[in-house]
Amino acid sequence: MRAVIVAAAVAFIISLFGTPIAIRVFTAMKAGQPIRGGLGLASNAGKKGTPTMGGVAFIIATVIAYAAGHVALTTLPERQIAQESPTMTALVLLGLFVFCGVVGFLDDLLKVRRRNSDGLSAKGKLLGQLIVGTAFAVVALYVPSTNGETVASEHISFIRDISWLDVGKVGSVLVFVFVIMAMSNGVNLTDGLDGLATGASILVLGAYALIGFWQYRHWCGDSDYARVNDYCYNVRDPLEIAMIAAAAAAACVGFLWWNTSPARIFMGDAGALGLGGLIGGLAVATRTTLLSVIIGGLFVIITMSLIIQIVSFKTTGKRVFRMSPLHHHFELAGWSEVNIVVRFWIISGICVAIGLGLFYSDFLAVMG
């Protein structure tokens, strides 16, 4: 627990005090977020010139905090079950966080240089996510760690691996890539109002920090625990998972101080795609792939609103919503930006609570 707390504390402090530095740097670079006019969105008023690419701040904070957590980890008596440093799990999760963020950073950079909202093309952005997702899927499924386990599984998982849903390594690579791309774009679509995606991500990452730590306390890799208990979680490096998720959540809390309305800085695609990649990686690593649809329910709802809008317009010529994604529908309906953000945070919190409830109820059911 000490390592998790240290990582979270370091991430929060670096992000809280490092984000103002990012604000000054990106402002000096004239890296203002291009704002599309003529949409009738009140939330766009007064935001022209607000620096973007702020996700760089909490990505860096998380990586540094992970290193700090490992320093604390070396002082723990249970160090023998922490495995090698850094672990394969950490390389996959932080790699997804950083390199999905790089794809988003390139998109942001092109927008800033062109002074419009046209960054990477949709195909270019998806190709970047595909390359990153595939590369780390191969590592997660084909490169075993020192104890012979891989980060990801060949089974589809809900609260744990579903034994009869064995899709093999190739199928698992496809599932891995789909989860990463879906979560990346889900968080990106949610990032439309000040603090919305940041706050929702804090809740989801916090949930995965709890799941990771719970799995660590009931881990098959802990020989002392597994010897006297019939039920344990067969995952790879759960303490690492908890440490990274907690660090990322805390880094987002520090960033939210500056990102909440009125935002001093936006996370940009660098932050949104990075967070989505990390959340997708956490879902796969904890063997909760299908459960992530519930835990990240707000991202799913907002993504589905866009899909419904596109399908409806292309098939019937009519729009279901005033504007998609969903938060802009309510904005055009007269809701204030702050009201939308807070209410959507509540929805995200409910989804997280349901997901954690299902996760814990499964443990209670098995333990009898």
MODATA-V58962 format. One line per field, one symbol per residue. psi: psi as a letter, one per 30 degrees, with the letter a starting at -180 (. if undefined). burial: # if it has 16 or more other C-alpha atoms within 10 Angstrom, else .. A space follows every 50 residues. Layout:
psi=???
burial=???
This chain:
psi=eeeeeeeeeeeeeeeeffeeeeeeefeefhhkkkkklgfgjfffkgfkfk kagffeefeeeeeeeeeeeeeeeffkfgffgfalklleeeeeeeeeeeee eeeeeeeeeeeeefhagjbkleeeeeeeeeeeeeefeeefffjlafgfll ellgkkldflkjefijgleeeeeeeeeeeeeeeeeeeeefifljfeeeee eeeeeeefeeeeeeeefhkffjeeeffgkfklkilkheeeeeeeeeeeee eeeeefefflkkkfkkfafeeeeeeeeeeeeeeeeghheeffeeeheeee eeeeeeeeeeeeefefglkeleklleefefeffgkleeeeeeeeeeeeee eeeeeeeeeeeeeeeef.
burial=..##############.###.##..##..######.....#.##..#..# ####################.##........##...############## #########.##..#...##....##.###.############.#...## ###########.......#..##.########################## ######################.........################### ###########.###################################### ######.###.........##.##########....##.##..####### ######.##...#.....
